[in-house]
Amino acid sequence: MSTHRLDLPALIGSRICHDLISPLGAIGNGIELLHLTGTAEGAEMALISESVESASARIRFFRIAYGAAAPDQLISRAEVTAVLGASARGGRLSYMWEPADDQPRDAVRMVFLALQCLESAMPHGGDIAVRRDGPDWQIVAEAARIRLDDDLWACLTTPRHRAAIGPAQVQFALLPEALAQAGRMLSLDIADGSVTLRF
């Protein structure tokens, strides 16, 4: 296969996540063994343990959002809810994943990129619900305070719109590409205390 047809960012994302998840898992296992022997007590070890759990959760999230997905690859509801639950633990956001069946991984990738876009608009936290109606996805975010950067969000709804995007906003560049490849358009509804994305 020629390199111009490869999704290089997704392959790089998969490689990084793959290479990091094993050592993080090993550190977590080591801490668990220390707990079993009674030598892992104290605030310092608790902080290390929480940090490893948080890093592992983010890597698993990034693996879905930024990693490569085969055309017919499915991802189970159990895996999605486990990743979202781990990502929400100790944080300000909560996620509700309503689809009951396994879902195409490329579609879940788009949803996870959309979740990251919404996270940026909810600095004080809130609740995000993901629903599926036939082939269409609906993601509803509710929070006491929602702050949208109009220039960034225009990247999602306006073809060919360009905005200044840094590393923390890369999801706003990747989601439109993923939607275009899937032949989908995103619509955005903003109300008092809520944002709804549909695609």
C-alpha positions as CSV (number, residue, x, y, z in Angstrom):
1,M,0.0,0.0,0.0
2,S,1.4,3.4,-0.9
3,T,2.1,5.9,1.9
4,H,-0.3,8.5,0.5
5,R,-3.3,6.3,1.3
6,L,-2.2,5.6,4.9
7,D,-3.8,7.5,7.7
8,L,-0.4,8.3,9.2
9,P,-1.7,10.3,12.2
10,A,-4.0,7.4,13.3
11,L,-1.1,4.9,12.8
12,I,1.2,7.1,14.9
13,G,-1.5,7.4,17.6
14,S,-2.0,3.6,17.7
15,R,1.8,3.0,17.9
16,I,2.3,5.5,20.8
17,C,-0.7,4.2,22.7
18,H,0.4,0.6,22.2
19,D,3.9,1.3,23.4
20,L,2.7,3.2,26.5
21,I,-0.1,1.0,27.7
22,S,2.1,-2.0,28.5
23,P,4.6,-0.1,30.8
24,L,1.7,1.7,32.5
25,G,0.0,-1.6,33.1
26,A,3.2,-3.1,34.5
27,I,3.6,-0.1,36.9
28,G,0.0,-0.6,38.0
29,N,0.6,-4.3,38.6
30,G,3.7,-3.5,40.6
31,I,1.8,-1.1,42.9
32,E,-0.9,-3.7,43.4
33,L,1.7,-6.2,44.5
34,L,3.1,-3.7,46.9
35,H,-0.3,-3.2,48.3
36,L,-0.7,-6.9,48.8
37,T,2.6,-7.1,50.8
38,G,1.6,-4.0,52.9
39,T,4.5,-2.0,51.7
40,A,2.5,0.5,49.6
41,E,0.9,2.5,52.3
42,G,1.0,6.2,52.6
43,A,-0.1,9.3,50.7
44,E,2.9,9.1,48.3
45,M,1.9,5.6,47.0
46,A,-1.7,6.6,46.8
47,L,-0.8,9.6,44.6
48,I,1.4,7.3,42.4
49,S,-1.4,4.8,42.1
50,E,-4.0,7.4,41.2
51,S,-1.7,8.9,38.6
52,V,-1.1,5.6,37.0
53,E,-4.8,4.9,36.8
54,S,-5.5,8.3,35.3
55,A,-2.7,7.9,32.7
56,S,-3.9,4.5,31.8
57,A,-7.5,5.7,31.4
58,R,-6.4,8.6,29.1
59,I,-4.2,6.3,27.0
60,R,-7.1,3.9,26.5
61,F,-9.3,6.9,25.5
62,F,-6.7,8.3,23.1
63,R,-6.2,4.8,21.6
64,I,-9.8,4.9,20.4
65,A,-9.9,8.6,19.5
66,Y,-6.6,8.8,17.7
67,G,-5.7,5.3,16.8
68,A,-6.3,3.4,13.5
69,A,-9.5,1.4,13.0
70,A,-10.0,-1.3,10.4
71,P,-13.0,-0.6,8.1
72,D,-15.2,-3.4,9.6
73,Q,-13.8,-3.4,13.2
74,L,-16.3,-3.3,16.0
75,I,-15.9,-2.2,19.6
76,S,-18.0,-3.6,22.4
77,R,-20.2,-1.7,24.7
78,A,-18.3,-3.1,27.7
79,E,-15.0,-1.7,26.4
80,V,-16.5,1.7,25.6
81,T,-18.2,2.1,29.0
82,A,-15.1,0.9,30.8
83,V,-12.9,3.5,29.1
84,L,-15.4,6.3,29.7
85,G,-15.9,5.2,33.3
86,A,-12.2,5.2,33.9
87,S,-11.7,8.5,32.2
88,A,-14.5,10.1,34.4
89,R,-13.2,8.7,37.7
90,G,-12.1,11.5,39.9
91,G,-12.9,14.1,37.2
92,R,-15.5,16.7,36.6
93,L,-17.3,15.0,33.7
94,S,-19.6,12.1,33.7
95,Y,-20.5,10.1,30.6
96,M,-23.7,8.1,29.8
97,W,-23.3,5.7,26.8
98,E,-26.8,4.5,25.7
99,P,-26.1,2.3,22.7
100,A,-26.5,-1.3,23.8
101,D,-24.8,-3.1,20.9
102,D,-21.3,-3.3,19.7
103,Q,-20.5,-0.3,17.4
104,P,-18.2,0.3,14.4
105,R,-14.9,1.5,15.8
106,D,-14.6,4.3,13.2
107,A,-17.9,5.7,14.4
108,V,-16.9,5.4,18.1
109,R,-13.7,7.2,17.1
110,M,-15.7,10.1,15.8
111,V,-17.8,10.1,19.0
112,F,-14.6,10.2,21.2
113,L,-13.2,13.1,19.2
114,A,-16.5,14.9,19.6
115,L,-16.4,14.2,23.4
116,Q,-13.0,15.9,23.5
117,C,-14.4,18.9,21.7
118,L,-17.2,19.1,24.3
119,E,-14.7,18.7,27.2
120,S,-13.0,21.8,26.0
121,A,-16.3,23.7,26.3
122,M,-17.0,22.4,29.8
123,P,-14.1,23.7,32.0
124,H,-16.1,23.2,35.2
125,G,-17.4,19.8,34.3
126,G,-20.9,18.5,33.5
127,D,-22.7,15.5,32.1
128,I,-22.5,14.1,28.5
129,A,-24.9,11.5,27.1
130,V,-24.3,9.6,23.9
131,R,-27.2,8.2,21.9
132,R,-27.7,6.5,18.6
133,D,-30.9,6.7,16.5
134,G,-30.5,4.3,13.6
135,P,-27.3,5.4,11.7
136,D,-27.3,8.8,13.4
137,W,-25.4,9.8,16.6
138,Q,-26.5,12.4,19.1
139,I,-24.3,13.7,21.9
140,V,-25.8,16.0,24.5
141,A,-23.7,17.9,26.9
142,E,-25.2,19.7,29.9
143,A,-23.3,22.0,32.3
144,A,-23.8,25.0,34.5
145,R,-21.3,26.8,32.4
146,I,-20.5,26.2,28.7
147,R,-17.9,28.2,26.9
148,L,-17.5,27.6,23.1
149,D,-14.7,29.1,21.1
150,D,-16.7,30.1,18.0
151,D,-13.6,30.0,15.7
152,L,-12.8,26.4,16.7
153,W,-16.4,25.2,16.6
154,A,-16.8,26.6,13.1
155,C,-14.2,24.0,12.0
156,L,-16.8,21.3,12.8
157,T,-19.8,22.9,11.0
158,T,-18.4,24.9,8.2
159,P,-16.5,23.2,5.4
160,R,-13.0,24.6,4.7
161,H,-13.1,26.8,7.7
162,R,-9.6,27.2,9.2
163,A,-8.7,28.2,12.7
164,A,-5.5,28.4,14.7
165,I,-5.2,25.0,16.2
166,G,-2.6,24.0,18.8
167,P,-1.9,20.6,20.4
168,A,-4.8,20.9,22.9
169,Q,-7.3,21.5,20.1
170,V,-6.2,18.8,17.6
171,Q,-9.6,17.1,17.9
172,F,-11.1,20.1,16.1
173,A,-8.9,19.3,13.0
174,L,-9.3,15.5,13.1
175,L,-13.1,15.3,13.6
176,P,-14.0,17.1,10.4
177,E,-11.7,14.8,8.5
178,A,-13.2,11.7,10.0
179,L,-16.7,13.0,9.4
180,A,-15.9,13.8,5.7
181,Q,-14.4,10.3,5.2
182,A,-17.6,8.8,6.6
183,G,-19.8,11.1,4.4
184,R,-21.4,12.7,7.5
185,M,-22.2,16.3,8.4
186,L,-22.3,17.6,11.9
187,S,-25.0,19.9,13.2
188,L,-24.7,21.9,16.4
189,D,-27.6,23.1,18.7
190,I,-26.7,25.4,21.5
191,A,-29.2,26.1,24.3
192,D,-28.9,27.5,27.8
193,G,-26.7,25.1,29.6
194,S,-26.5,22.5,26.9
195,V,-24.9,21.7,23.6
196,T,-26.2,18.9,21.2
197,L,-24.1,17.5,18.4
198,R,-25.6,15.3,15.7
199,F,-24.0,13.5,12.8
